[in-house]
Amino acid sequence: MPIVNVALYAGRTDQQKADLAKAITTAISETAGVPDSATTIIFQDVEKASWSVGGEMMSEA
């Protein structure tokens, strides 16, 4: 049973998350042969002040 963790900058709508969840679930189903009902997706909304890339805080980018 696949478990997918998706961390995104905060601010995505519920509909955007639902659309993304469907696309991820479909991709897993089609490529790994896993039934849709077996895929779990966890969304984490992260503020830019709590995200860094290459030592630079995204809130400063």
N, CA, C, O and CB atoms as a CASP TS submission, in Angstrom:
PFRMAT TS
TARGET T0000
AUTHOR 0000-0000-0000
METHOD Language model
MODEL 1
PARENT N/A
ATOM      1  N   MET     1       0.841  -1.170   0.000  1.00  0.00           N
ATOM      2  CA  MET     1       0.000   0.000   0.000  1.00  0.00           C
ATOM      3  C   MET     1       0.885   1.233   0.000  1.00  0.00           C
ATOM      4  O   MET     1       1.576   1.482   0.988  1.00  0.00           O
ATOM      5  CB  MET     1      -0.956  -0.002   1.208  1.00  0.00           C
ATOM      6  N   PRO     2       0.889   2.018  -1.081  1.00  0.00           N
ATOM      7  CA  PRO     2       1.714   3.215  -1.155  1.00  0.00           C
ATOM      8  C   PRO     2       1.192   4.317  -0.231  1.00  0.00           C
ATOM      9  O   PRO     2      -0.012   4.554  -0.131  1.00  0.00           O
ATOM     10  CB  PRO     2       1.773   3.721  -2.592  1.00  0.00           C
ATOM     11  N   ILE     3       2.130   4.977   0.436  1.00  0.00           N
ATOM     12  CA  ILE     3       1.820   6.178   1.203  1.00  0.00           C
ATOM     13  C   ILE     3       2.683   7.287   0.622  1.00  0.00           C
ATOM     14  O   ILE     3       3.908   7.174   0.585  1.00  0.00           O
ATOM     15  CB  ILE     3       2.079   5.980   2.759  1.00  0.00           C
ATOM     16  N   VAL     4       2.044   8.355   0.170  1.00  0.00           N
ATOM     17  CA  VAL     4       2.739   9.464  -0.476  1.00  0.00           C
ATOM     18  C   VAL     4       2.596  10.699   0.401  1.00  0.00           C
ATOM     19  O   VAL     4       1.484  11.109   0.734  1.00  0.00           O
ATOM     20  CB  VAL     4       2.179   9.728  -1.910  1.00  0.00           C
ATOM     21  N   ASN     5       3.729  11.291   0.774  1.00  0.00           N
ATOM     22  CA  ASN     5       3.731  12.541   1.525  1.00  0.00           C
ATOM     23  C   ASN     5       4.048  13.678   0.564  1.00  0.00           C
ATOM     24  O   ASN     5       5.058  13.642  -0.139  1.00  0.00           O
ATOM     25  CB  ASN     5       4.758  12.496   2.701  1.00  0.00           C
ATOM     26  N   VAL     6       3.183  14.687   0.535  1.00  0.00           N
ATOM     27  CA  VAL     6       3.361  15.826  -0.355  1.00  0.00           C
ATOM     28  C   VAL     6       3.459  17.079   0.505  1.00  0.00           C
ATOM     29  O   VAL     6       2.502  17.453   1.184  1.00  0.00           O
ATOM     30  CB  VAL     6       2.188  15.937  -1.390  1.00  0.00           C
ATOM     31  N   ALA     7       4.621  17.726   0.472  1.00  0.00           N
ATOM     32  CA  ALA     7       4.806  18.987   1.184  1.00  0.00           C
ATOM     33  C   ALA     7       4.755  20.111   0.156  1.00  0.00           C
ATOM     34  O   ALA     7       5.479  20.093  -0.839  1.00  0.00           O
ATOM     35  CB  ALA     7       6.161  19.005   1.986  1.00  0.00           C
ATOM     36  N   LEU     8       3.895  21.081   0.412  1.00  0.00           N
ATOM     37  CA  LEU     8       3.703  22.209  -0.492  1.00  0.00           C
ATOM     38  C   LEU     8       3.720  23.498   0.310  1.00  0.00           C
ATOM     39  O   LEU     8       3.414  23.505   1.502  1.00  0.00           O
ATOM     40  CB  LEU     8       2.379  22.072  -1.284  1.00  0.00           C
ATOM     41  N   TYR     9       4.082  24.594  -0.357  1.00  0.00           N
ATOM     42  CA  TYR     9       3.873  25.883   0.291  1.00  0.00           C
ATOM     43  C   TYR     9       2.395  26.005   0.636  1.00  0.00           C
ATOM     44  O   TYR     9       1.537  25.588  -0.142  1.00  0.00           O
ATOM     45  CB  TYR     9       4.341  27.065  -0.623  1.00  0.00           C
ATOM     46  N   ALA    10       2.100  26.563   1.776  1.00  0.00           N
ATOM     47  CA  ALA    10       0.711  26.774   2.193  1.00  0.00           C
ATOM     48  C   ALA    10       0.005  27.686   1.192  1.00  0.00           C
ATOM     49  O   ALA    10       0.621  28.555   0.575  1.00  0.00           O
ATOM     50  CB  ALA    10       0.648  27.381   3.623  1.00  0.00           C
ATOM     51  N   GLY    11      -1.292  27.470   1.048  1.00  0.00           N
ATOM     52  CA  GLY    11      -2.090  28.349   0.201  1.00  0.00           C
ATOM     53  C   GLY    11      -2.812  27.654  -0.937  1.00  0.00           C
ATOM     54  O   GLY    11      -3.604  28.286  -1.636  1.00  0.00           O
ATOM     55  N   ARG    12      -2.554  26.349  -1.145  1.00  0.00           N
ATOM     56  CA  ARG    12      -3.287  25.632  -2.186  1.00  0.00           C
ATOM     57  C   ARG    12      -4.730  25.436  -1.732  1.00  0.00           C
ATOM     58  O   ARG    12      -4.996  25.267  -0.543  1.00  0.00           O
ATOM     59  CB  ARG    12      -2.614  24.262  -2.502  1.00  0.00           C
ATOM     60  N   THR    13      -5.648  25.461  -2.674  1.00  0.00           N
ATOM     61  CA  THR    13      -7.055  25.279  -2.331  1.00  0.00           C
ATOM     62  C   THR    13      -7.345  23.789  -2.123  1.00  0.00           C
ATOM     63  O   THR    13      -6.566  22.924  -2.522  1.00  0.00           O
ATOM     64  CB  THR    13      -7.973  25.869  -3.440  1.00  0.00           C
ATOM     65  N   ASP    14      -8.478  23.520  -1.493  1.00  0.00           N
ATOM     66  CA  ASP    14      -8.912  22.133  -1.325  1.00  0.00           C
ATOM     67  C   ASP    14      -9.090  21.461  -2.682  1.00  0.00           C
ATOM     68  O   ASP    14      -8.772  20.281  -2.835  1.00  0.00           O
ATOM     69  CB  ASP    14     -10.225  22.068  -0.523  1.00  0.00           C
ATOM     70  N   GLN    15      -9.591  22.196  -3.660  1.00  0.00           N
ATOM     71  CA  GLN    15      -9.786  21.626  -4.994  1.00  0.00           C
ATOM     72  C   GLN    15      -8.452  21.289  -5.648  1.00  0.00           C
ATOM     73  O   GLN    15      -8.327  20.244  -6.287  1.00  0.00           O
ATOM     74  CB  GLN    15     -10.572  22.595  -5.879  1.00  0.00           C
ATOM     75  N   GLN    16      -7.458  22.156  -5.499  1.00  0.00           N
ATOM     76  CA  GLN    16      -6.132  21.867  -6.057  1.00  0.00           C
ATOM     77  C   GLN    16      -5.548  20.597  -5.435  1.00  0.00           C
ATOM     78  O   GLN    16      -4.963  19.772  -6.136  1.00  0.00           O
ATOM     79  CB  GLN    16      -5.176  23.061  -5.828  1.00  0.00           C
ATOM     80  N   LYS    17      -5.708  20.445  -4.128  1.00  0.00           N
ATOM     81  CA  LYS    17      -5.212  19.247  -3.454  1.00  0.00           C
ATOM     82  C   LYS    17      -5.971  18.011  -3.920  1.00  0.00           C
ATOM     83  O   LYS    17      -5.371  16.956  -4.126  1.00  0.00           O
ATOM     84  CB  LYS    17      -5.333  19.399  -1.931  1.00  0.00           C
ATOM     85  N   ALA    18      -7.277  18.132  -4.088  1.00  0.00           N
ATOM     86  CA  ALA    18      -8.080  17.002  -4.563  1.00  0.00           C
ATOM     87  C   ALA    18      -7.654  16.593  -5.972  1.00  0.00           C
ATOM     88  O   ALA    18      -7.542  15.404  -6.269  1.00  0.00           O
ATOM     89  CB  ALA    18      -9.581  17.357  -4.541  1.00  0.00           C
ATOM     90  N   ASP    19      -7.417  17.579  -6.841  1.00  0.00           N
ATOM     91  CA  ASP    19      -6.975  17.291  -8.207  1.00  0.00           C
ATOM     92  C   ASP    19      -5.600  16.623  -8.200  1.00  0.00           C
ATOM     93  O   ASP    19      -5.360  15.680  -8.954  1.00  0.00           O
ATOM     94  CB  ASP    19      -6.935  18.584  -9.047  1.00  0.00           C
ATOM     95  N   LEU    20      -4.714  17.107  -7.361  1.00  0.00           N
ATOM     96  CA  LEU    20      -3.375  16.524  -7.257  1.00  0.00           C
ATOM     97  C   LEU    20      -3.444  15.103  -6.705  1.00  0.00           C
ATOM     98  O   LEU    20      -2.741  14.213  -7.184  1.00  0.00           O
ATOM     99  CB  LEU    20      -2.476  17.395  -6.364  1.00  0.00           C
ATOM    100  N   ALA    21      -4.288  14.891  -5.703  1.00  0.00           N
ATOM    101  CA  ALA    21      -4.447  13.560  -5.128  1.00  0.00           C
ATOM    102  C   ALA    21      -4.935  12.573  -6.181  1.00  0.00           C
ATOM    103  O   ALA    21      -4.460  11.439  -6.238  1.00  0.00           O
ATOM    104  CB  ALA    21      -5.422  13.598  -3.945  1.00  0.00           C
ATOM    105  N   LYS    22      -5.868  12.992  -7.003  1.00  0.00           N
ATOM    106  CA  LYS    22      -6.382  12.122  -8.065  1.00  0.00           C
ATOM    107  C   LYS    22      -5.292  11.801  -9.079  1.00  0.00           C
ATOM    108  O   LYS    22      -5.152  10.652  -9.499  1.00  0.00           O
ATOM    109  CB  LYS    22      -7.579  12.779  -8.769  1.00  0.00           C
ATOM    110  N   ALA    23      -4.517  12.814  -9.474  1.00  0.00           N
ATOM    111  CA  ALA    23      -3.458  12.604 -10.463  1.00  0.00           C
ATOM    112  C   ALA    23      -2.375  11.667  -9.921  1.00  0.00           C
ATOM    113  O   ALA    23      -1.901  10.787 -10.640  1.00  0.00           O
ATOM    114  CB  ALA    23      -2.835  13.950 -10.871  1.00  0.00           C
ATOM    115  N   ILE    24      -1.988  11.849  -8.675  1.00  0.00           N
ATOM    116  CA  ILE    24      -0.974  10.982  -8.066  1.00  0.00           C
ATOM    117  C   ILE    24      -1.500   9.559  -7.960  1.00  0.00           C
ATOM    118  O   ILE    24      -0.796   8.606  -8.292  1.00  0.00           O
ATOM    119  CB  ILE    24      -0.564  11.508  -6.671  1.00  0.00           C
ATOM    120  N   THR    25      -2.734   9.417  -7.498  1.00  0.00           N
ATOM    121  CA  THR    25      -3.340   8.089  -7.349  1.00  0.00           C
ATOM    122  C   THR    25      -3.417   7.373  -8.695  1.00  0.00           C
ATOM    123  O   THR    25      -3.113   6.184  -8.789  1.00  0.00           O
ATOM    124  CB  THR    25      -4.746   8.203  -6.730  1.00  0.00           C
ATOM    125  N   THR    26      -3.822   8.093  -9.726  1.00  0.00           N
ATOM    126  CA  THR    26      -3.915   7.503 -11.063  1.00  0.00           C
ATOM    127  C   THR    26      -2.539   7.075 -11.561  1.00  0.00           C
ATOM    128  O   THR    26      -2.395   5.993 -12.130  1.00  0.00           O
ATOM    129  CB  THR    26      -4.549   8.497 -12.050  1.00  0.00           C
ATOM    130  N   ALA    27      -1.532   7.911 -11.354  1.00  0.00           N
ATOM    131  CA  ALA    27      -0.177   7.581 -11.804  1.00  0.00           C
ATOM    132  C   ALA    27       0.337   6.317 -11.118  1.00  0.00           C
ATOM    133  O   ALA    27       0.941   5.459 -11.762  1.00  0.00           O
ATOM    134  CB  ALA    27       0.779   8.752 -11.533  1.00  0.00           C
ATOM    135  N   ILE    28       0.100   6.207  -9.827  1.00  0.00           N
ATOM    136  CA  ILE    28       0.540   5.019  -9.097  1.00  0.00           C
ATOM    137  C   ILE    28      -0.213   3.787  -9.588  1.00  0.00           C
ATOM    138  O   ILE    28       0.382   2.731  -9.803  1.00  0.00           O
ATOM    139  CB  ILE    28       0.334   5.206  -7.580  1.00  0.00           C
ATOM    140  N   SER    29      -1.497   3.926  -9.758  1.00  0.00           N
ATOM    141  CA  SER    29      -2.319   2.811 -10.222  1.00  0.00           C
ATOM    142  C   SER    29      -1.859   2.305 -11.583  1.00  0.00           C
ATOM    143  O   SER    29      -1.724   1.101 -11.800  1.00  0.00           O
ATOM    144  CB  SER    29      -3.783   3.227 -10.291  1.00  0.00           C
ATOM    145  N   GLU    30      -1.620   3.254 -12.505  1.00  0.00           N
ATOM    146  CA  GLU    30      -1.258   2.876 -13.874  1.00  0.00           C
ATOM    147  C   GLU    30       0.153   2.313 -13.974  1.00  0.00           C
ATOM    148  O   GLU    30       0.393   1.409 -14.776  1.00  0.00           O
ATOM    149  CB  GLU    30      -1.388   4.071 -14.789  1.00  0.00           C
ATOM    150  N   THR    31       1.092   2.822 -13.183  1.00  0.00           N
ATOM    151  CA  THR    31       2.479   2.378 -13.315  1.00  0.00           C
ATOM    152  C   THR    31       2.839   1.216 -12.406  1.00  0.00           C
ATOM    153  O   THR    31       3.689   0.396 -12.752  1.00  0.00           O
ATOM    154  CB  THR    31       3.396   3.515 -13.036  1.00  0.00           C
ATOM    155  N   ALA    32       2.197   1.138 -11.241  1.00  0.00           N
ATOM    156  CA  ALA    32       2.544   0.085 -10.286  1.00  0.00           C
ATOM    157  C   ALA    32       1.478  -0.992 -10.176  1.00  0.00           C
ATOM    158  O   ALA    32       1.675  -1.993  -9.486  1.00  0.00           O
ATOM    159  CB  ALA    32       2.785   0.685  -8.931  1.00  0.00           C
ATOM    160  N   GLY    33       0.352  -0.798 -10.849  1.00  0.00           N
ATOM    161  CA  GLY    33      -0.710  -1.795 -10.801  1.00  0.00           C
ATOM    162  C   GLY    33      -1.381  -1.901  -9.439  1.00  0.00           C
ATOM    163  O   GLY    33      -1.894  -2.958  -9.070  1.00  0.00           O
ATOM    164  N   VAL    34      -1.375  -0.811  -8.705  1.00  0.00           N
ATOM    165  CA  VAL    34      -1.980  -0.777  -7.369  1.00  0.00           C
ATOM    166  C   VAL    34      -3.399  -0.231  -7.490  1.00  0.00           C
ATOM    167  O   VAL    34      -3.606   0.767  -8.180  1.00  0.00           O
ATOM    168  CB  VAL    34      -1.128   0.095  -6.380  1.00  0.00           C
ATOM    169  N   PRO    35      -4.385  -0.854  -6.842  1.00  0.00           N
ATOM    170  CA  PRO    35      -5.733  -0.298  -6.899  1.00  0.00           C
ATOM    171  C   PRO    35      -5.781   1.080  -6.235  1.00  0.00           C
ATOM    172  O   PRO    35      -5.081   1.334  -5.255  1.00  0.00           O
ATOM    173  CB  PRO    35      -6.735  -1.251  -6.223  1.00  0.00           C
ATOM    174  N   ASP    36      -6.613   1.959  -6.781  1.00  0.00           N
ATOM    175  CA  ASP    36      -6.740   3.308  -6.234  1.00  0.00           C
ATOM    176  C   ASP    36      -6.986   3.296  -4.726  1.00  0.00           C
ATOM    177  O   ASP    36      -6.445   4.129  -3.999  1.00  0.00           O
ATOM    178  CB  ASP    36      -7.869   4.048  -6.932  1.00  0.00           C
ATOM    179  N   SER    37      -7.795   2.360  -4.264  1.00  0.00           N
ATOM    180  CA  SER    37      -8.177   2.319  -2.848  1.00  0.00           C
ATOM    181  C   SER    37      -7.015   2.004  -1.921  1.00  0.00           C
ATOM    182  O   SER    37      -7.144   2.146  -0.705  1.00  0.00           O
ATOM    183  CB  SER    37      -9.260   1.302  -2.642  1.00  0.00           C
ATOM    184  N   ALA    38      -5.878   1.576  -2.471  1.00  0.00           N
ATOM    185  CA  ALA    38      -4.726   1.215  -1.640  1.00  0.00           C
ATOM    186  C   ALA    38      -3.756   2.377  -1.439  1.00  0.00           C
ATOM    187  O   ALA    38      -2.830   2.270  -0.635  1.00  0.00           O
ATOM    188  CB  ALA    38      -3.992   0.047  -2.260  1.00  0.00           C
ATOM    189  N   THR    39      -3.950   3.480  -2.152  1.00  0.00           N
ATOM    190  CA  THR    39      -3.023   4.614  -2.079  1.00  0.00           C
ATOM    191  C   THR    39      -3.499   5.639  -1.064  1.00  0.00           C
ATOM    192  O   THR    39      -4.647   6.082  -1.090  1.00  0.00           O
ATOM    193  CB  THR    39      -2.865   5.273  -3.456  1.00  0.00           C
ATOM    194  N   THR    40      -2.583   6.007  -0.164  1.00  0.00           N
ATOM    195  CA  THR    40      -2.839   7.057   0.829  1.00  0.00           C
ATOM    196  C   THR    40      -1.951   8.244   0.517  1.00  0.00           C
ATOM    197  O   THR    40      -0.758   8.085   0.262  1.00  0.00           O
ATOM    198  CB  THR    40      -2.586   6.545   2.281  1.00  0.00           C
ATOM    199  N   ILE    41      -2.532   9.438   0.535  1.00  0.00           N
ATOM    200  CA  ILE    41      -1.772  10.656   0.272  1.00  0.00           C
ATOM    201  C   ILE    41      -1.956  11.599   1.456  1.00  0.00           C
ATOM    202  O   ILE    41      -3.075  11.848   1.905  1.00  0.00           O
ATOM    203  CB  ILE    41      -2.226  11.334  -1.067  1.00  0.00           C
ATOM    204  N   ILE    42      -0.836  12.117   1.950  1.00  0.00           N
ATOM    205  CA  ILE    42      -0.847  13.048   3.076  1.00  0.00           C
ATOM    206  C   ILE    42      -0.286  14.375   2.590  1.00  0.00           C
ATOM    207  O   ILE    42       0.839  14.436   2.093  1.00  0.00           O
ATOM    208  CB  ILE    42      -0.022  12.496   4.290  1.00  0.00           C
ATOM    209  N   PHE    43      -1.070  15.435   2.736  1.00  0.00           N
ATOM    210  CA  PHE    43      -0.620  16.777   2.359  1.00  0.00           C
ATOM    211  C   PHE    43      -0.133  17.515   3.603  1.00  0.00           C
ATOM    212  O   PHE    43      -0.765  17.476   4.658  1.00  0.00           O
ATOM    213  CB  PHE    43      -1.761  17.572   1.660  1.00  0.00           C
ATOM    214  N   GLN    44       1.000  18.185   3.452  1.00  0.00           N
ATOM    215  CA  GLN    44       1.532  19.029   4.519  1.00  0.00           C
ATOM    216  C   GLN    44       1.679  20.440   3.962  1.00  0.00           C
ATOM    217  O   GLN    44       2.439  20.670   3.021  1.00  0.00           O
ATOM    218  CB  GLN    44       2.906  18.480   5.062  1.00  0.00           C
ATOM    219  N   ASP    45       0.948  21.379   4.550  1.00  0.00           N
ATOM    220  CA  ASP    45       1.072  22.778   4.162  1.00  0.00           C
ATOM    221  C   ASP    45       2.199  23.386   4.994  1.00  0.00           C
ATOM    222  O   ASP    45       2.164  23.357   6.224  1.00  0.00           O
ATOM    223  CB  ASP    45      -0.283  23.560   4.366  1.00  0.00           C
ATOM    224  N   VAL    46       3.189  23.932   4.310  1.00  0.00           N
ATOM    225  CA  VAL    46       4.357  24.485   4.987  1.00  0.00           C
ATOM    226  C   VAL    46       4.473  25.966   4.631  1.00  0.00           C
ATOM    227  O   VAL    46       4.473  26.335   3.457  1.00  0.00           O
ATOM    228  CB  VAL    46       5.658  23.710   4.594  1.00  0.00           C
ATOM    229  N   GLU    47       4.571  26.792   5.642  1.00  0.00           N
ATOM    230  CA  GLU    47       4.775  28.223   5.419  1.00  0.00           C
ATOM    231  C   GLU    47       6.181  28.439   4.866  1.00  0.00           C
ATOM    232  O   GLU    47       7.106  27.705   5.215  1.00  0.00           O
ATOM    233  CB  GLU    47       4.564  29.035   6.738  1.00  0.00           C
ATOM    234  N   LYS    48       6.343  29.446   4.004  1.00  0.00           N
ATOM    235  CA  LYS    48       7.650  29.719   3.423  1.00  0.00           C
ATOM    236  C   LYS    48       8.699  30.024   4.491  1.00  0.00           C
ATOM    237  O   LYS    48       9.887  29.782   4.277  1.00  0.00           O
ATOM    238  CB  LYS    48       7.553  30.879   2.451  1.00  0.00           C
ATOM    239  N   ALA    49       8.274  30.549   5.630  1.00  0.00           N
ATOM    240  CA  ALA    49       9.204  30.853   6.719  1.00  0.00           C
ATOM    241  C   ALA    49       9.760  29.578   7.354  1.00  0.00           C
ATOM    242  O   ALA    49      10.724  29.633   8.118  1.00  0.00           O
ATOM    243  CB  ALA    49       8.510  31.707   7.783  1.00  0.00           C
ATOM    244  N   SER    50       9.158  28.437   7.042  1.00  0.00           N
ATOM    245  CA  SER    50       9.609  27.152   7.575  1.00  0.00           C
ATOM    246  C   SER    50      10.233  26.275   6.495  1.00  0.00           C
ATOM    247  O   SER    50      10.352  25.064   6.681  1.00  0.00           O
ATOM    248  CB  SER    50       8.446  26.419   8.223  1.00  0.00           C
ATOM    249  N   TRP    51      10.630  26.860   5.383  1.00  0.00           N
ATOM    250  CA  TRP    51      11.153  26.100   4.238  1.00  0.00           C
ATOM    251  C   TRP    51      12.446  26.758   3.777  1.00  0.00           C
ATOM    252  O   TRP    51      12.509  27.976   3.614  1.00  0.00           O
ATOM    253  CB  TRP    51      10.108  26.035   3.064  1.00  0.00           C
ATOM    254  N   SER    52      13.461  25.953   3.571  1.00  0.00           N
ATOM    255  CA  SER    52      14.745  26.465   3.099  1.00  0.00           C
ATOM    256  C   SER    52      15.247  25.604   1.953  1.00  0.00           C
ATOM    257  O   SER    52      15.116  24.380   1.977  1.00  0.00           O
ATOM    258  CB  SER    52      15.782  26.503   4.245  1.00  0.00           C
ATOM    259  N   VAL    53      15.818  26.251   0.957  1.00  0.00           N
ATOM    260  CA  VAL    53      16.458  25.548  -0.155  1.00  0.00           C
ATOM    261  C   VAL    53      17.851  26.145  -0.321  1.00  0.00           C
ATOM    262  O   VAL    53      18.004  27.355  -0.486  1.00  0.00           O
ATOM    263  CB  VAL    53      15.614  25.667  -1.490  1.00  0.00           C
ATOM    264  N   GLY    54      18.849  25.294  -0.275  1.00  0.00           N
ATOM    265  CA  GLY    54      20.217  25.753  -0.448  1.00  0.00           C
ATOM    266  C   GLY    54      20.657  26.759   0.596  1.00  0.00           C
ATOM    267  O   GLY    54      21.491  27.621   0.323  1.00  0.00           O
ATOM    268  N   GLY    55      20.101  26.652   1.783  1.00  0.00           N
ATOM    269  CA  GLY    55      20.466  27.550   2.870  1.00  0.00           C
ATOM    270  C   GLY    55      19.732  28.879   2.859  1.00  0.00           C
ATOM    271  O   GLY    55      19.936  29.717   3.738  1.00  0.00           O
ATOM    272  N   GLU    56      18.875  29.071   1.861  1.00  0.00           N
ATOM    273  CA  GLU    56      18.117  30.327   1.756  1.00  0.00           C
ATOM    274  C   GLU    56      16.671  30.076   2.175  1.00  0.00           C
ATOM    275  O   GLU    56      16.027  29.150   1.682  1.00  0.00           O
ATOM    276  CB  GLU    56      18.177  30.903   0.300  1.00  0.00           C
ATOM    277  N   MET    57      16.173  30.892   3.072  1.00  0.00           N
ATOM    278  CA  MET    57      14.789  30.768   3.487  1.00  0.00           C
ATOM    279  C   MET    57      13.884  31.237   2.356  1.00  0.00           C
ATOM    280  O   MET    57      14.115  32.285   1.753  1.00  0.00           O
ATOM    281  CB  MET    57      14.524  31.576   4.777  1.00  0.00           C
ATOM    282  N   MET    58      12.869  30.462   2.082  1.00  0.00           N
ATOM    283  CA  MET    58      11.973  30.779   0.968  1.00  0.00           C
ATOM    284  C   MET    58      11.160  32.035   1.238  1.00  0.00           C
ATOM    285  O   MET    58      10.679  32.669   0.299  1.00  0.00           O
ATOM    286  CB  MET    58      11.038  29.611   0.696  1.00  0.00           C
ATOM    287  N   SER    59      11.000  32.402   2.486  1.00  0.00           N
ATOM    288  CA  SER    59      10.302  33.636   2.806  1.00  0.00           C
ATOM    289  C   SER    59      11.124  34.864   2.399  1.00  0.00           C
ATOM    290  O   SER    59      10.596  35.970   2.285  1.00  0.00           O
ATOM    291  CB  SER    59       9.983  33.686   4.297  1.00  0.00           C
ATOM    292  N   GLU    60      12.431  34.646   2.181  1.00  0.00           N
ATOM    293  CA  GLU    60      13.320  35.740   1.773  1.00  0.00           C
ATOM    294  C   GLU    60      13.553  35.743   0.270  1.00  0.00           C
ATOM    295  O   GLU    60      14.127  36.687  -0.272  1.00  0.00           O
ATOM    296  CB  GLU    60      14.656  35.636   2.500  1.00  0.00           C
ATOM    297  N   ALA    61      13.113  34.700  -0.396  1.00  0.00           N
ATOM    298  CA  ALA    61      13.377  34.574  -1.844  1.00  0.00           C
ATOM    299  C   ALA    61      12.429  35.433  -2.657  1.00  0.00           C
ATOM    300  O   ALA    61      12.509  35.448  -3.885  1.00  0.00           O
ATOM    301  CB  ALA    61      13.256  33.112  -2.289  1.00  0.00           C
TER
END
